[in-house]
């Protein structure tokens, strides 16, 4: 029977003191850990798309995203989906985006600010005002026109961009202000999902809708039976996506439903983790006490460590594990690809008129900038005066005004709704330009207003 000396633990290469890890890898890891990093990645992708679409190579940009993409299940029959590459991004990859959004919503409902109804009342009311007034501003400019169906575009707030703008102000702004904006954006997401599901679904096919419902029921039953393998959920998720795609309801809603079905409770109680983990740790410690491990001990250690790994993983709820998994992929891969595919509006030589007088551009732009500012501010004031909610600690009314304007950064979901609202590419591009202008101006103006308001509040406190 062979024995081996147990080696000491070594630091990972990325955590070592070598030149490349310390000068390249670790700084990148610190950057990616910051809340602003996802917004920066999205912004860079949008800028690249705009430059590419307005450069001499603009034809390659549009040719790329119009490339055919086919999803096929079998050689023939009804299970064929023909998409462009842009539609694949918007219909398939964005399903994961909405899955993450649903996970965040459920987290807030179970563990976060929505659990306390009074604490959630103010940002929820503010979100409602921030959806109604922008839609009214848009509709006032476009009622009866060629773009009247796009009233849902300025209703959305982009969580990543909005929180990134507030984060740039650092400690000047109280944490309660950022929590208010984050909760508002989550409530806004709920409203946006409802609007997409009800108003931007076309030609409902109830047979396919019933099949999607059965797929969701299957996922729920698998959860109730404590099936841990991902394979059944993945298969049921794909089936639900396909059925919704065929039903006329936008397929990304499948991500929302599956996200809300994700269990918020762990398979193993955290209170019993130490009790169950300690014998496994003790067994490994005993086998290496003499600094030598024979084959039988090594096999026992491998089994014990696998059990310990499974115990550690399943002491976290599936909700928390999936949030940790999906967050980086959405922030640094899916949303930047979405921005690259959708923000490329050809302004130079694109046949645009004067954006200052074009109501298709002004609808989203003014809806985001003016509608969000007025809607969130007035709804917040009304909620406080009616006793429904109260201002967060350290947050002043001028800060609410700045946060309301930052809420006008609509980018991701606003562009997504734009792609659903119109069939005419010309109208779509003009509305996208309005989204880009409104989001940019809202972010800059909101940053300046919030910085000024925070400075005054800090001066008065001092």
C-alpha positions in Angstrom: 0.0 0.0 0.0 1.5 3.3 -1.1 1.7 6.4 0.9 2.2 10.0 0.0 3.1 13.1 2.0 0.3 15.6 2.1 1.4 18.8 0.4 0.9 22.2 1.9 -1.8 24.4 0.4 -0.5 26.7 -2.3 -2.0 30.1 -3.3 -3.7 30.2 -6.7 -1.6 31.7 -9.5 -4.0 34.7 -9.7 -3.5 35.4 -6.0 0.3 35.1 -6.1 2.8 37.9 -5.8 4.1 37.4 -9.4 4.3 40.3 -11.8 1.3 39.4 -14.1 -1.1 38.6 -11.2 -0.3 41.7 -9.2 -0.1 44.1 -12.2 -2.8 42.8 -14.4 -5.1 40.0 -12.9 -5.7 41.4 -9.5 -6.5 45.0 -10.6 -9.0 43.6 -13.2 -10.6 41.5 -10.4 -10.9 44.6 -8.2 -12.5 46.5 -11.1 -15.0 43.8 -11.9 -16.0 43.6 -8.2 -17.1 47.3 -8.2 -20.8 48.1 -8.8 -19.9 50.6 -11.6 -18.1 48.0 -13.7 -21.2 46.5 -15.3 -22.4 50.0 -16.3 -19.0 50.8 -17.7 -18.9 47.6 -19.8 -22.4 48.4 -21.1 -21.4 52.1 -21.9 -18.3 51.0 -23.8 -20.3 48.5 -25.9 -22.9 51.2 -26.7 -20.2 53.7 -27.8 -18.5 51.0 -29.9 -21.9 50.3 -31.6 -22.5 54.0 -32.3 -19.1 54.5 -33.7 -19.2 51.3 -35.8 -22.7 52.1 -37.2 -21.6 55.6 -38.2 -18.2 54.7 -39.6 -17.2 53.8 -43.2 -17.6 50.2 -42.0 -21.3 50.6 -41.1 -22.5 48.1 -43.6 -20.5 45.3 -41.8 -22.3 46.3 -38.5 -25.8 45.9 -39.9 -24.9 42.9 -42.0 -23.5 41.1 -38.9 -26.7 41.6 -36.8 -28.9 40.7 -39.7 -27.1 37.4 -40.2 -29.6 34.4 -40.1 -29.5 32.3 -37.0 -31.5 29.1 -36.9 -32.6 27.1 -33.9 -33.7 23.6 -34.9 -35.0 20.5 -33.0 -35.0 17.7 -35.5 -34.6 17.9 -39.2 -38.2 18.8 -40.0 -41.5 19.7 -38.4 -42.6 22.6 -36.3 -39.6 22.8 -34.1 -37.6 25.2 -36.3 -37.0 28.9 -35.3 -35.5 31.3 -37.8 -34.0 34.4 -36.2 -31.4 37.0 -37.1 -28.4 37.3 -34.9 -29.9 40.4 -33.3 -33.1 38.6 -32.6 -31.1 35.7 -31.0 -29.6 38.3 -28.7 -32.9 39.9 -27.9 -35.0 36.8 -27.6 -32.5 34.1 -26.3 -29.7 35.9 -24.4 -32.0 38.5 -22.9 -34.0 35.6 -21.3 -31.1 35.2 -18.9 -31.2 39.0 -18.2 -34.8 38.7 -17.3 -34.1 35.6 -15.3 -31.6 37.6 -13.2 -34.1 40.4 -12.9 -36.7 38.0 -11.5 -34.2 36.6 -9.1 -33.4 40.1 -7.8 -37.1 40.8 -7.4 -37.7 37.6 -5.5 -34.7 38.3 -3.3 -36.1 41.7 -2.4 -39.5 40.2 -1.7 -38.1 37.5 0.6 -35.0 39.0 2.1 -34.8 42.6 1.0 -36.6 45.9 1.3 -39.9 44.7 -0.1 -40.3 42.4 2.9 -40.9 45.5 5.0 -44.1 47.0 3.4 -43.7 50.4 4.9 -40.1 50.7 3.8 -41.0 49.5 0.3 -44.1 51.8 0.0 -42.2 55.0 -0.9 -40.0 53.6 -3.7 -42.9 51.5 -5.0 -45.1 54.5 -5.2 -42.3 56.5 -6.7 -41.8 53.8 -9.4 -45.5 53.8 -10.2 -45.4 57.6 -10.8 -42.1 57.1 -12.7 -43.9 54.8 -15.1 -47.2 56.6 -15.6 -46.0 60.1 -16.2 -43.3 59.2 -18.8 -45.9 57.1 -20.7 -48.2 60.2 -20.7 -45.4 62.5 -21.9 -44.6 60.1 -24.7 -48.3 59.6 -25.6 -48.9 63.4 -25.6 -46.2 63.8 -28.2 -47.1 60.8 -30.3 -50.9 60.2 -29.9 -52.3 59.1 -33.2 -48.9 59.2 -34.9 -46.8 56.5 -36.5 -45.0 55.8 -33.2 -48.0 55.9 -30.8 -47.4 52.2 -29.8 -44.1 53.0 -28.1 -45.6 54.6 -25.0 -44.0 51.8 -22.9 -40.4 52.8 -23.9 -39.7 55.6 -21.3 -41.2 53.6 -18.4 -38.0 51.6 -17.7 -35.1 52.5 -15.4 -31.8 50.7 -16.0 -30.6 49.4 -12.6 -26.9 49.0 -13.6 -26.5 52.5 -15.1 -28.6 54.3 -12.4 -26.8 52.7 -9.5 -23.5 53.3 -11.2 -24.2 57.0 -11.5 -25.0 57.2 -7.7 -22.0 55.1 -6.8 -19.8 57.6 -8.6 -20.7 60.1 -5.9 -19.3 57.9 -3.2 -19.8 58.9 0.4 -21.3 62.2 -0.5 -24.7 60.5 -0.9 -26.1 58.5 2.1 -26.5 54.7 1.6 -30.3 55.2 2.1 -30.4 57.2 -1.2 -28.8 54.4 -3.1 -31.1 51.8 -1.5 -34.1 54.0 -2.4 -33.0 54.1 -6.1 -32.2 50.4 -6.2 -35.7 49.5 -4.7 -37.4 51.9 -7.1 -35.5 50.3 -10.0 -36.6 46.8 -8.9 -40.2 47.9 -8.6 -39.8 49.5 -12.0 -38.6 46.2 -13.4 -41.8 44.5 -12.1 -43.9 47.1 -14.0 -41.8 46.8 -17.1 -42.1 43.0 -17.1 -45.9 43.3 -16.8 -46.1 45.8 -19.6 -44.1 43.6 -21.9 -46.1 40.5 -21.1 -49.5 42.2 -21.6 -49.1 45.0 -24.1 -46.2 43.8 -26.3 -47.3 40.3 -27.0 -48.8 39.6 -30.4 -51.4 37.1 -31.7 -51.8 34.8 -28.7 -51.9 31.1 -29.5 -53.5 29.5 -26.5 -52.5 25.9 -27.2 -48.8 26.9 -27.1 -49.5 29.1 -24.0 -51.0 26.1 -22.3 -48.0 24.0 -23.2 -45.7 26.6 -21.7 -47.9 26.6 -18.5 -47.4 22.8 -18.2 -43.6 23.3 -18.5 -43.7 25.8 -15.7 -45.8 23.4 -13.6 -43.3 20.6 -14.3 -40.5 22.9 -13.0 -42.5 23.7 -9.9 -43.2 20.0 -9.2 -39.5 19.2 -9.7 -38.7 21.8 -7.1 -41.2 20.5 -4.6 -39.7 17.0 -5.1 -36.3 18.5 -4.2 -34.8 17.4 -7.5 -31.3 19.0 -7.4 -30.0 18.1 -10.9 -30.0 21.1 -13.3 -30.9 18.9 -16.3 -34.7 18.7 -15.8 -35.0 22.4 -15.1 -32.8 23.2 -18.2 -35.0 21.0 -20.4 -38.2 22.4 -19.0 -36.9 25.9 -19.3 -36.0 25.4 -23.0 -39.5 23.9 -23.6 -41.2 26.8 -21.9 -39.1 29.3 -23.9 -40.0 27.6 -27.2 -43.7 27.4 -26.3 -43.9 31.0 -25.3 -42.1 32.0 -28.5 -44.7 30.1 -30.5 -47.6 31.4 -28.3 -47.1 35.1 -29.1 -46.0 36.1 -25.6 -42.4 37.3 -25.7 -40.2 34.4 -25.0 -38.1 36.2 -22.4 -41.0 36.0 -20.0 -40.0 32.4 -19.5 -36.9 33.7 -17.7 -39.1 35.8 -15.4 -41.3 32.9 -14.4 -38.4 30.5 -13.8 -36.6 33.1 -11.8 -39.7 33.6 -9.6 -40.0 29.8 -9.2 -36.4 29.5 -8.0 -36.4 28.4 -4.3 -35.4 31.0 -1.7 -34.7 28.4 1.0 -31.6 26.1 1.0 -31.9 22.3 0.9 -29.8 22.2 4.2 -30.5 24.5 7.1 -27.5 26.8 7.8 -28.2 26.3 11.5 -27.1 22.6 11.2 -24.1 23.2 8.8 -21.4 23.1 11.5 -23.0 20.0 13.1 -22.9 18.1 9.7 -19.6 19.6 8.4 -17.5 19.0 11.6 -17.3 15.2 11.3 -16.2 15.5 7.7 -13.5 18.0 8.6 -12.4 15.8 11.5 -12.1 12.8 9.3 -9.8 14.6 6.9 -7.8 16.1 9.7 -7.3 12.6 11.3 -6.1 11.1 8.0 -3.3 13.7 7.6 -2.3 13.9 11.2 0.9 11.9 10.5 1.6 13.9 7.3 1.2 10.8 5.2 -1.9 9.6 3.4 -2.3 6.1 2.1 -4.6 5.1 -0.8 -7.5 4.2 1.4 -7.2 7.4 3.3 -7.0 9.4 0.1 -10.1 7.7 -1.3 -11.9 8.5 2.0 -10.8 12.1 1.9 -12.0 12.5 -1.7 -15.4 11.2 -0.7 -15.5 13.4 2.5 -14.5 16.5 0.6 -17.1 15.9 -2.1 -19.7 15.6 0.6 -18.4 18.7 2.3 -18.5 20.6 -1.0 -22.1 19.5 -1.6 -23.1 20.4 1.9 -21.5 23.9 1.6 -23.2 24.5 -1.8 -26.6 23.3 -0.7 -26.6 25.3 2.5 -26.9 28.3 0.2 -30.4 28.7 -1.3 -30.7 28.1 -5.1 -31.8 31.8 -5.3 -28.5 33.0 -3.8 -26.4 30.6 -5.9 -28.1 31.6 -9.1 -27.8 35.3 -8.3 -24.0 34.8 -7.8 -23.7 32.8 -11.1 -25.9 34.9 -13.3 -24.8 38.4 -12.1 -21.4 38.5 -13.7 -22.5 36.8 -17.0 -25.4 39.3 -17.4 -23.3 42.3 -16.4 -20.2 41.6 -18.4 -21.3 39.4 -21.3 -25.1 39.5 -22.1 -25.9 43.2 -21.5 -22.8 44.5 -23.3 -23.6 42.2 -26.3 -27.2 43.5 -26.2 -25.9 47.1 -26.2 -23.6 46.3 -29.1 -26.4 44.8 -31.1 -29.1 47.5 -30.3 -27.3 50.8 -29.8 -25.9 51.1 -33.3 -28.2 53.8 -34.6 -26.9 55.3 -37.9 -27.2 59.1 -37.4 -24.7 60.1 -40.1 -26.4 59.6 -43.4 -29.2 57.7 -41.7 -32.0 59.9 -43.1 -32.8 61.6 -39.7 -34.4 64.9 -39.6 -33.9 67.4 -36.9 -34.2 65.5 -33.6 -35.3 68.6 -31.8 -38.5 68.6 -33.8 -38.9 64.9 -34.3 -41.6 63.6 -31.9 -40.5 60.0 -32.4 -37.1 61.1 -30.9 -38.6 63.5 -28.4 -41.1 61.0 -27.0 -38.6 58.7 -25.4 -36.1 61.5 -24.7 -38.5 63.8 -22.8 -40.4 60.8 -21.3 -37.2 59.7 -19.6 -35.8 63.1 -18.7 -38.9 65.1 -17.8 -41.5 62.3 -17.2 -39.3 60.4 -14.8 -38.2 63.5 -12.9 -41.7 64.8 -12.5 -43.4 61.4 -12.0 -41.0 60.0 -9.3 -40.8 63.4 -7.5 -44.6 64.0 -7.3 -45.4 60.4 -6.4 -42.8 60.4 -3.6 -44.1 63.7 -2.2 -47.7 62.4 -2.4 -46.8 59.2 -0.6 -45.0 61.0 2.2 -47.8 63.5 2.7 -50.4 60.8 2.7 -48.4 58.9 5.3 -47.9 55.9 3.1 -44.1 56.2 3.3 -41.4 58.3 4.7 -38.2 59.8 3.5 -35.2 57.6 4.1 -32.8 58.7 6.8 -30.4 61.4 5.6 -32.2 61.9 2.3 -33.6 65.3 1.5 -36.2 66.4 -1.1 -33.5 67.9 -3.4 -31.8 64.5 -3.3 -35.1 62.9 -4.3 -35.2 65.2 -7.3 -31.7 64.2 -8.3 -32.5 60.5 -7.9 -35.7 61.0 -9.9 -33.7 62.4 -12.8 -31.2 59.6 -12.6 -34.2 57.2 -12.8 -34.5 58.5 -16.4 -31.5 56.4 -17.4 -33.6 53.8 -19.3 -31.1 52.2 -21.6 -31.4 48.3 -21.5 -35.1 47.7 -21.0 -36.1 50.9 -22.9 -34.1 49.7 -25.9 -35.6 46.2 -25.5 -39.2 47.6 -25.6 -38.3 49.7 -28.6 -37.3 46.6 -30.5 -40.8 45.1 -29.6 -42.9 48.2 -30.3 -42.2 48.8 -33.9 -41.9 46.9 -37.2 -40.5 49.8 -39.2 -36.7 50.0 -38.8 -36.7 53.7 -39.4 -39.1 54.4 -36.5 -37.2 51.9 -34.4 -33.9 53.8 -35.0 -35.4 57.2 -34.3 -36.9 55.9 -31.0 -33.6 54.3 -30.1 -31.9 57.7 -30.6 -34.4 59.2 -28.3 -33.6 56.6 -25.6 -29.9 57.2 -25.9 -30.3 61.0 -25.7 -32.7 60.8 -22.8 -30.6 58.3 -20.9 -27.4 60.3 -21.4 -28.9 63.7 -20.4 -30.8 62.1 -17.4 -27.6 60.6 -16.1 -25.5 63.8 -16.4 -28.2 66.2 -15.1 -29.2 63.8 -12.3 -25.5 63.4 -11.2 -25.1 67.1 -11.0 -28.3 67.7 -9.2 -27.7 64.9 -6.7 -24.1 66.1 -6.1 -25.3 69.7 -5.5 -28.1 68.5 -3.2 -25.8 66.2 -1.2 -23.2 68.9 -0.9 -25.8 71.3 0.6 -27.1 68.6 3.0 -23.6 67.8 4.2 -22.7 71.5 4.7 -25.9 72.0 6.8 -25.1 68.9 8.8 -21.5 70.1 9.4 
